[in-house]
Amino acid sequence: MENIHAFVLPPNIALDEQLLEQFLRDNFKISADKNFYFRKLKQSIDARKREVKINLEIEISLDSPFQNTDFGKYDYLKKQFSKTLIIVGSGPAGLFAALRCLELGIKPIVLERGKDVRARRRDIAAINKEHIVNSDSNYCFGEGGAGTYSDGKLYTRSKKRGDVRRILEILVNHEATEQILVDAHPHIGTNKLPVVVANIRQTILDGGGEIHFETRMTDVLLKNNEIFGVGINNQSEILADGVILATGHSARDVFQLLFERKVLIQAKPFAMGVRVEHSQLFVDQCQYHADDRGLLPAASYSLVAQTYYNQIQRGVFSFCMCPGGFIVPSSTEQHELVVNGMSPSRRDSVFANSGVVVAINEHDWKEFESFGPLAALEYQKSVEQNAYKKVREAIGKNQEFVQTMPAQKIKDFYKSKKSYQLNETSYQPGLLAMDFNDVLPKSIAEPLKDGFRQFSQKMRNYDEGQMIGIESRTSSPVRVPRDKETLEHPEIERLFPCGEGAGYAGGIVSAAMDGERCVEAFAEKYL
């Protein structure tokens, strides 16, 4: 009998270990008194037809239990370092860059403007309860980056950029669940990510690397078009053989610094819109065609629409869908409003949310052309700050800090009227009924309306959902360019723009792979 077999089974069998074992015994005629072991290698849900099925790949052993999976051997033990790399940012790109440094005999020095995951929790609590935003420690900044307090989605389309399996194995080696090696759309969950991130930190330190928290890069040290170190906290300098810039999509001060130091950067297209919240039951019923999902996980969706505004095509799409999740305040400065979504590992919230965003291009930031390569960033800021201003005015000036979000039912959005009775929400700091036609620029609001109508044709009654804003940090509005082959900045030697903030990744796995690639590119040229 072959060891690996593929099956297409109903969920009640595929997702119940006892029933699955009985199915396999019956299928292969294995008696109840005979030893029998099995494990899932791959699992995916096919909900395209009314009857949902589970695709399984299962390994079977009739002889002995499976040994613990022998993942790739990653050697992070202390070595004699020949070179030093500064890594700015401790998100997925930065952390995986540091791990790869250790493997190649390069000393990583990781600089993180925010705090470690434990201390970071207090600042996140302050945003939710007191509406106070710490500009260096929030949902975007701190150990692990924006991904630490997120759904922890680990699927990517960037398989050509690196070894996805390797990234997942490293996460499992740092206490992520082995289920991420099986699921077609794996995720870790916001409740488990901090532990994984802290374990990666310990590996870096044990291997001889350095990690410095509450350490902001405030200068780049350049000579003859070459970087040889960075200034930190406007107080001191750190020298190194190269710099990996992995600061994430919200490090606006870094973009400003590069611009002032005449380091080439470019405005780039991105997307903005709102978070849309439904009950998870609604999404389950739409996707699974049943009132009770049973053993199936909380359902998700992915929707795309093509719209036109002023005769220009505008893509509208769902983004970072969080089944069984929560909407959280993701502002990085006090006088702006930004939201994001996250899910715990079990995805057991009664709410589901997703960003629904409109493609933004050079036509939108024309008014900000005087800012040069920062024009798209300034446009992004203007939308976030305008939302804050309108909410603050509506609430009244007695409340010193505001992270209350504008909200509106989609059907009221069509009619340009406030929703006088909002739906229940997962957003803790609170909602304020407002008309998004007054909050968003027309170039975003009008395509959104058209997109919602198209979505409602694909998911019946989608427009019964509620809009909560502003969803604006989908990707970086600035690109830090690099050579396609060497991954080095085209004008500054030894500078390696990396990850989501530089415009080269779009999630945890792709950012992690990009971090590894940048270290490998540095090693190939300078080691």
C-alpha positions as CSV (number, residue, x, y, z in Angstrom):
1,M,0.0,0.0,0.0
2,E,1.3,3.5,-0.9
3,N,2.0,5.8,2.0
4,I,0.4,9.0,0.7
5,H,-3.2,9.1,-0.5
6,A,-5.6,11.9,-1.7
7,F,-9.3,12.0,-0.7
8,V,-12.2,14.3,-1.3
9,L,-14.5,14.0,1.8
10,P,-17.4,15.8,3.4
11,P,-16.4,18.1,6.3
12,N,-18.1,16.0,9.0
13,I,-15.6,13.1,8.2
14,A,-12.6,15.1,7.1
15,L,-12.5,17.4,10.2
16,D,-13.4,14.8,12.8
17,E,-10.4,12.7,13.7
18,Q,-12.4,9.7,14.9
19,L,-14.6,9.5,11.9
20,L,-11.7,10.1,9.6
21,E,-9.8,7.2,11.2
22,Q,-12.9,4.9,10.8
23,F,-13.2,6.0,7.1
24,L,-9.6,5.1,6.5
25,R,-9.9,1.7,8.2
26,D,-12.9,0.9,6.2
27,N,-11.3,2.2,3.0
28,F,-8.2,0.1,3.4
29,K,-9.8,-2.8,5.2
30,I,-7.8,-2.4,8.4
31,S,-9.3,-4.2,11.3
32,A,-9.8,-2.5,14.7
33,D,-7.2,-4.6,16.4
34,K,-4.4,-3.7,13.9
35,N,-2.0,-0.8,14.5
36,F,-2.7,2.1,12.2
37,Y,-1.3,5.7,12.1
38,F,-2.1,8.6,9.8
39,R,-1.5,12.3,9.5
40,K,-2.7,15.1,7.2
41,L,-0.1,16.6,4.8
42,K,-2.4,19.0,3.0
43,Q,-6.0,20.2,3.6
44,S,-8.1,22.6,1.6
45,I,-11.8,23.6,1.4
46,D,-13.7,23.5,-1.8
47,A,-16.9,25.5,-1.4
48,R,-17.5,26.3,-5.0
49,K,-20.6,24.0,-5.2
50,R,-23.5,23.8,-2.8
51,E,-22.1,20.7,-1.1
52,V,-18.8,21.7,0.5
53,K,-16.0,19.3,0.3
54,I,-12.5,18.9,1.9
55,N,-9.5,18.0,-0.2
56,L,-7.1,15.9,1.9
57,E,-3.6,14.5,1.3
58,I,-2.9,11.9,4.0
59,E,0.1,9.9,4.9
60,I,-0.5,6.4,6.3
61,S,1.7,4.0,8.3
62,L,0.8,0.5,9.3
63,D,4.0,-0.2,11.1
64,S,5.0,2.5,13.6
65,P,4.0,6.0,14.7
66,F,5.4,8.9,12.8
67,Q,8.5,10.5,14.1
68,N,8.5,14.2,14.8
69,T,8.8,16.0,11.5
70,D,12.5,16.6,10.6
71,F,12.4,20.1,9.4
72,G,15.3,21.7,7.5
73,K,18.3,22.2,9.9
74,Y,18.8,25.9,10.4
75,D,22.1,26.7,12.2
76,Y,21.9,29.8,14.2
77,L,24.7,28.9,16.7
78,K,27.3,31.6,17.4
79,K,29.9,32.0,14.7
80,Q,32.9,34.1,14.0
81,F,31.3,37.0,12.3
82,S,33.1,38.5,9.3
83,K,30.6,41.3,8.5
84,T,28.0,43.3,10.3
85,L,24.6,44.3,8.9
86,I,22.2,46.9,10.4
87,I,18.6,45.8,10.0
88,V,16.2,48.7,10.5
89,G,12.8,47.3,11.6
90,S,11.8,44.1,13.4
91,G,8.8,43.1,11.3
92,P,8.8,39.8,9.4
93,A,11.4,41.1,6.8
94,G,13.7,42.3,9.6
95,L,13.5,39.3,11.8
96,F,14.0,36.8,9.0
97,A,16.8,38.8,7.6
98,A,18.5,38.6,11.0
99,L,18.0,34.8,11.2
100,R,19.5,34.5,7.7
101,C,22.5,36.6,8.8
102,L,23.2,34.2,11.6
103,E,23.2,31.3,9.1
104,L,25.7,33.0,6.8
105,G,28.1,34.2,9.5
106,I,27.0,37.9,9.4
107,K,26.3,39.7,12.6
108,P,22.8,41.3,12.6
109,I,22.1,44.5,14.6
110,V,18.3,45.0,14.6
111,L,17.0,48.5,15.4
112,E,13.3,48.8,16.4
113,R,11.7,52.1,17.1
114,G,9.0,50.4,19.2
115,K,9.0,48.2,22.2
116,D,9.1,44.4,22.7
117,V,5.8,42.5,22.5
118,R,5.2,42.5,26.2
119,A,5.7,46.2,26.7
120,R,3.9,47.0,23.5
121,R,0.6,45.6,24.8
122,R,0.2,48.4,27.3
123,D,0.4,51.0,24.5
124,I,-2.1,49.1,22.4
125,A,-4.4,48.9,25.4
126,A,-4.1,52.7,25.8
127,I,-5.3,53.2,22.2
128,N,-8.3,51.0,22.7
129,K,-9.3,52.3,26.2
130,E,-8.0,55.9,26.3
131,H,-7.7,56.7,22.6
132,I,-4.0,57.7,23.2
133,V,-1.6,56.9,20.3
134,N,2.1,56.4,21.0
135,S,3.8,57.2,17.7
136,D,6.5,54.7,18.3
137,S,4.5,51.9,19.9
138,N,1.1,50.9,18.5
139,Y,-0.5,48.4,16.2
140,C,2.0,49.2,13.4
141,F,5.3,49.8,15.3
142,G,7.0,47.5,17.8
143,E,8.5,44.0,17.9
144,G,7.2,41.9,15.0
145,G,5.8,44.9,13.2
146,A,2.2,45.3,12.1
147,G,2.0,41.5,11.6
148,T,2.3,40.7,15.3
149,Y,-1.2,42.1,16.0
150,S,-3.0,40.8,13.0
151,D,-4.7,37.7,11.6
152,G,-1.3,36.2,10.9
153,K,-2.2,35.1,7.4
154,L,0.6,33.1,5.9
155,Y,-0.5,32.5,2.3
156,T,1.2,34.3,-0.5
157,R,1.4,34.4,-4.3
158,S,5.1,35.2,-4.2
159,K,6.3,31.6,-4.4
160,K,8.9,32.5,-7.0
161,R,10.7,34.8,-4.6
162,G,11.7,32.2,-2.1
163,D,11.0,29.0,-0.3
164,V,7.6,29.3,1.4
165,R,7.9,26.0,3.1
166,R,11.2,27.1,4.7
167,I,9.5,30.2,6.2
168,L,6.6,28.1,7.6
169,E,9.1,25.6,9.1
170,I,11.0,28.3,10.8
171,L,7.8,29.7,12.3
172,V,6.8,26.2,13.5
173,N,10.3,25.8,15.1
174,H,9.4,28.9,17.1
175,E,6.1,27.5,18.4
176,A,3.7,28.3,15.6
177,T,1.2,25.4,15.2
178,E,2.2,22.6,12.8
179,Q,-1.2,23.0,11.2
180,I,0.2,25.9,9.1
181,L,2.2,23.3,7.2
182,V,-1.0,21.5,6.3
183,D,-3.6,24.2,5.5
184,A,-3.9,25.7,2.1
185,H,-4.6,29.1,3.7
186,P,-2.7,28.9,6.9
187,H,-2.7,31.5,9.7
188,I,-1.3,31.8,13.2
189,G,-3.6,34.3,15.0
190,T,-3.0,37.4,16.9
191,N,-3.0,35.6,20.2
192,K,-0.2,33.3,19.3
193,L,2.0,35.6,17.1
194,P,3.6,37.5,20.1
195,V,5.0,34.2,21.5
196,V,6.4,33.2,18.1
197,V,8.0,36.7,17.7
198,A,9.5,36.6,21.2
199,N,11.0,33.2,20.4
200,I,12.6,34.4,17.2
201,R,14.1,37.3,19.2
202,Q,15.7,34.8,21.6
203,T,17.1,32.8,18.7
204,I,18.7,36.0,17.3
205,L,20.2,36.9,20.7
206,D,21.4,33.4,21.4
207,G,23.1,33.3,18.0
208,G,25.1,36.5,18.8
209,G,22.9,39.1,17.1
210,E,21.8,42.3,18.7
211,I,18.2,43.8,19.0
212,H,17.8,47.3,20.2
213,F,14.2,48.5,21.1
214,E,13.1,52.1,21.4
215,T,15.8,52.9,18.9
216,R,14.7,55.1,16.0
217,M,16.9,55.6,12.9
218,T,17.2,59.4,12.6
219,D,20.0,59.6,10.0
220,V,21.7,57.7,7.3
221,L,25.5,57.9,7.2
222,L,26.6,58.4,3.6
223,K,30.0,58.9,1.9
224,N,30.8,58.7,-1.8
225,N,27.3,57.2,-2.6
226,E,27.8,54.5,0.0
227,I,26.1,53.9,3.3
228,F,28.3,53.0,6.2
229,G,26.0,53.3,9.2
230,V,23.0,55.1,10.7
231,G,22.3,57.7,13.3
232,I,20.0,56.7,16.1
233,N,17.7,58.7,18.4
234,N,19.5,62.0,17.3
235,Q,22.2,61.0,19.8
236,S,24.7,58.5,18.5
237,E,25.8,56.4,15.5
238,I,26.2,52.8,14.6
239,L,28.6,51.7,11.9
240,A,28.2,48.6,9.8
241,D,29.1,46.9,6.4
242,G,25.6,47.4,5.1
243,V,22.1,48.4,5.9
244,I,18.8,46.6,5.3
245,L,15.9,49.0,5.3
246,A,12.9,47.0,6.6
247,T,10.8,49.7,8.2
248,G,7.3,48.8,7.1
249,H,4.7,50.7,5.2
250,S,3.9,53.3,7.9
251,A,7.4,54.7,8.8
252,R,6.7,58.1,7.3
253,D,9.6,59.7,9.1
254,V,12.0,57.3,7.3
255,F,10.7,58.3,3.9
256,Q,11.0,62.0,4.9
257,L,14.6,61.4,6.1
258,L,15.6,59.7,2.8
259,F,14.1,62.5,0.8
260,E,15.9,65.2,2.9
261,R,19.2,63.2,2.4
262,K,18.6,63.1,-1.3
263,V,18.3,59.3,-1.4
264,L,16.2,58.3,-4.4
265,I,12.6,57.4,-3.6
266,Q,9.5,57.3,-5.7
267,A,5.7,57.8,-5.2
268,K,3.8,54.6,-5.9
269,P,0.2,53.5,-6.3
270,F,-1.5,51.9,-3.3
271,A,-5.2,51.6,-2.2
272,M,-7.5,53.2,0.4
273,G,-11.1,52.7,1.5
274,V,-12.9,51.4,4.6
275,R,-13.3,48.2,6.7
276,V,-16.6,46.4,6.1
277,E,-18.0,44.4,9.0
278,H,-20.7,41.7,8.9
279,S,-21.7,39.0,11.3
280,Q,-19.6,35.9,10.8
281,L,-22.8,33.9,10.5
282,F,-23.7,36.0,7.3
283,V,-20.3,35.1,5.7
284,D,-20.6,31.5,6.7
285,Q,-24.1,31.2,5.2
286,C,-23.0,32.9,2.0
287,Q,-19.9,30.7,1.5
288,Y,-21.0,27.4,2.9
289,H,-24.7,27.6,1.7
290,A,-25.9,26.4,5.1
291,D,-27.2,27.9,8.3
292,D,-24.7,26.0,10.5
293,R,-21.1,25.6,9.4
294,G,-20.6,22.6,11.7
295,L,-16.9,21.7,11.9
296,L,-15.9,24.0,9.1
297,P,-13.7,27.0,10.0
298,A,-15.0,30.6,9.9
299,A,-15.5,31.4,6.3
300,S,-13.8,34.2,4.4
301,Y,-14.3,35.9,1.0
302,S,-12.3,37.6,-1.7
303,L,-14.1,40.0,-4.0
304,V,-13.0,42.2,-6.9
305,A,-14.8,44.7,-9.0
306,Q,-13.9,47.0,-11.9
307,T,-15.4,50.5,-11.7
308,Y,-14.9,53.8,-13.5
309,Y,-14.6,57.3,-12.1
310,N,-14.1,60.3,-14.4
311,Q,-13.5,57.8,-17.2
312,I,-10.6,56.3,-15.4
313,Q,-10.8,52.6,-14.5
314,R,-10.7,52.0,-10.7
315,G,-10.2,48.6,-9.2
316,V,-12.2,47.9,-6.0
317,F,-11.2,44.9,-4.0
318,S,-11.5,43.2,-0.6
319,F,-8.2,43.2,1.3
320,C,-6.9,41.4,4.4
321,M,-10.2,39.6,5.2
322,C,-10.4,38.6,8.9
323,P,-13.0,35.9,9.6
324,G,-14.1,35.6,13.2
325,G,-12.1,38.8,13.9
326,F,-12.0,42.3,15.2
327,I,-11.4,45.8,13.9
328,V,-8.6,47.7,15.6
329,P,-7.3,51.3,15.6
330,S,-4.0,51.4,13.6
331,S,-3.2,55.1,13.7
332,T,0.5,55.9,14.1
333,E,-0.1,59.6,15.0
334,Q,-2.7,61.1,17.3
335,H,-4.4,63.3,14.7
336,E,-5.3,60.7,12.2
337,L,-7.8,57.8,11.9
338,V,-6.8,54.4,10.6
339,V,-8.2,50.9,11.1
340,N,-7.0,47.4,10.5
341,G,-8.4,43.9,11.1
342,M,-7.1,41.0,13.1
343,S,-8.2,37.5,14.2
344,P,-7.4,35.2,17.0
345,S,-6.1,31.7,16.1
346,R,-9.6,30.2,16.6
347,R,-11.3,32.9,14.6
348,D,-14.2,32.6,17.0
349,S,-15.5,36.2,17.1
350,V,-19.1,36.6,16.0
351,F,-17.9,39.3,13.6
352,A,-16.1,39.2,10.3
353,N,-14.4,42.1,8.7
354,S,-12.4,43.0,5.5
355,G,-10.8,46.0,4.1
356,V,-12.6,47.2,0.9
357,V,-10.3,49.5,-0.9
358,V,-10.0,51.5,-4.1
359,A,-6.9,51.7,-6.2
360,I,-5.1,55.0,-5.8
361,N,-2.9,56.5,-8.6
362,E,-1.1,59.6,-9.7
363,H,-4.5,61.3,-10.7
364,D,-5.4,61.3,-7.0
365,W,-2.3,62.9,-5.6
366,K,-1.9,65.6,-8.4
367,E,-2.8,68.3,-5.8
368,F,0.3,67.2,-3.8
369,E,2.8,67.2,-6.7
370,S,4.9,69.8,-4.9
371,F,5.9,67.1,-2.4
372,G,7.7,65.2,-5.2
373,P,8.2,61.5,-4.3
374,L,6.2,62.1,-1.1
375,A,3.1,63.2,-3.0
376,A,1.2,59.9,-2.6
377,L,2.1,59.8,1.1
378,E,0.8,63.3,1.7
379,Y,-2.4,62.4,0.0
380,Q,-2.8,59.4,2.2
381,K,-2.2,61.6,5.3
382,S,-4.7,64.1,4.1
383,V,-7.5,61.5,4.0
384,E,-6.7,60.2,7.5
385,Q,-6.3,63.6,9.0
386,N,-9.5,64.9,7.4
387,A,-11.5,62.0,8.9
388,Y,-10.0,62.8,12.3
389,K,-10.9,66.4,12.0
390,K,-14.5,65.7,11.0
391,V,-15.0,63.2,13.9
392,R,-13.4,65.5,16.4
393,E,-15.7,68.4,15.3
394,A,-18.8,66.1,15.5
395,I,-17.9,64.9,19.0
396,G,-16.9,68.3,20.4
397,K,-13.6,69.6,21.7
398,N,-14.1,68.4,25.2
399,Q,-12.6,65.0,24.3
400,E,-8.8,65.5,24.1
401,F,-7.9,62.3,22.3
402,V,-10.1,60.6,19.6
403,Q,-9.9,57.2,18.1
404,T,-13.7,57.0,17.6
405,M,-14.3,55.9,14.0
406,P,-16.8,57.1,11.4
407,A,-19.3,54.4,10.5
408,Q,-22.2,54.0,8.1
409,K,-24.4,51.2,6.8
410,I,-23.6,50.5,3.1
411,K,-27.2,51.0,2.0
412,D,-27.3,54.4,3.7
413,F,-24.0,55.3,2.0
414,Y,-25.7,54.8,-1.4
415,K,-28.3,57.4,-0.2
416,S,-25.8,59.9,1.3
417,K,-27.4,59.8,4.7
418,K,-26.2,59.0,8.2
419,S,-27.1,55.7,9.7
420,Y,-29.0,56.7,12.8
421,Q,-28.8,53.1,14.2
422,L,-25.5,51.4,13.6
423,N,-24.9,47.7,13.7
424,E,-23.1,46.1,16.6
425,T,-19.4,46.2,16.2
426,S,-16.1,44.6,17.3
427,Y,-14.4,48.0,17.3
428,Q,-13.7,48.9,21.0
429,P,-13.0,52.6,21.0
430,G,-16.4,53.3,19.6
431,L,-18.2,54.4,16.4
432,L,-19.8,57.7,15.3
433,A,-22.5,57.7,12.6
434,M,-21.3,59.8,9.7
435,D,-21.8,60.0,6.0
436,F,-18.7,58.7,4.2
437,N,-19.6,60.8,1.2
438,D,-18.5,63.7,3.4
439,V,-15.5,61.9,4.9
440,L,-13.9,60.3,1.8
441,P,-12.8,62.1,-1.4
442,K,-15.3,61.5,-4.3
443,S,-12.6,59.5,-6.2
444,I,-12.8,56.9,-3.4
445,A,-16.4,57.2,-2.4
446,E,-17.9,56.8,-5.9
447,P,-15.9,53.7,-6.9
448,L,-16.7,52.2,-3.5
449,K,-20.5,52.5,-4.2
450,D,-20.1,50.8,-7.5
451,G,-17.9,48.1,-6.0
452,F,-20.4,47.4,-3.2
453,R,-23.2,47.0,-5.7
454,Q,-21.1,44.5,-7.7
455,F,-20.1,42.7,-4.5
456,S,-23.8,42.3,-3.6
457,Q,-24.4,40.5,-6.8
458,K,-21.7,38.0,-5.9
459,M,-22.6,37.7,-2.2
460,R,-26.3,38.4,-1.8
461,N,-27.1,41.1,0.8
462,Y,-23.4,42.1,1.1
463,D,-24.5,45.7,1.3
464,E,-26.3,45.0,4.6
465,G,-22.8,45.4,6.1
466,Q,-21.4,48.4,7.9
467,M,-18.5,50.6,6.8
468,I,-15.9,51.6,9.4
469,G,-13.0,53.9,8.4
470,I,-10.3,54.6,7.4
471,E,-8.5,51.6,5.8
472,S,-5.5,53.3,4.3
473,R,-2.3,51.3,5.2
474,T,-2.8,48.6,2.6
475,S,0.7,49.1,1.2
476,S,3.4,51.7,1.1
477,P,2.7,54.9,-0.8
478,V,6.5,55.2,-1.4
479,R,8.9,52.9,-3.1
480,V,12.6,52.8,-2.2
481,P,14.0,51.6,-5.6
482,R,16.5,48.8,-5.9
483,D,18.3,46.9,-8.7
484,K,16.4,43.8,-9.8
485,E,19.5,41.6,-9.7
486,T,21.6,42.9,-6.7
487,L,18.6,44.2,-4.6
488,E,20.8,47.1,-3.8
489,H,19.6,50.7,-4.1
490,P,20.5,52.0,-7.6
491,E,22.5,55.0,-6.3
492,I,23.6,54.1,-2.7
493,E,25.8,51.1,-2.4
494,R,25.4,48.7,0.6
495,L,21.8,49.9,1.1
496,F,19.2,47.2,0.6
497,P,15.5,48.4,0.6
498,C,13.4,45.5,1.8
499,G,9.9,44.3,2.5
500,E,6.6,46.0,2.5
501,G,7.8,49.4,3.4
502,A,10.1,49.6,0.5
503,G,7.4,48.3,-1.9
504,Y,8.6,44.7,-2.4
505,A,6.3,42.6,-0.3
506,G,2.6,42.3,0.8
507,G,2.3,40.2,3.9
508,I,4.2,38.1,6.5
509,V,5.5,35.4,4.2
510,S,6.5,37.5,1.2
511,A,8.2,40.0,3.6
512,A,10.1,37.2,5.4
513,M,11.3,35.8,2.1
514,D,12.4,39.3,0.9
515,G,14.4,39.8,4.1
516,E,16.2,36.5,3.5
517,R,16.9,37.5,-0.2
518,C,18.3,40.9,0.8
519,V,20.8,39.2,3.2
520,E,21.8,36.7,0.5
521,A,22.3,39.5,-2.0
522,F,24.5,41.4,0.5
523,A,26.5,38.2,1.2
524,E,27.0,37.5,-2.5
525,K,28.5,40.9,-3.1
526,Y,30.3,41.8,0.1
527,L,31.0,38.6,2.1
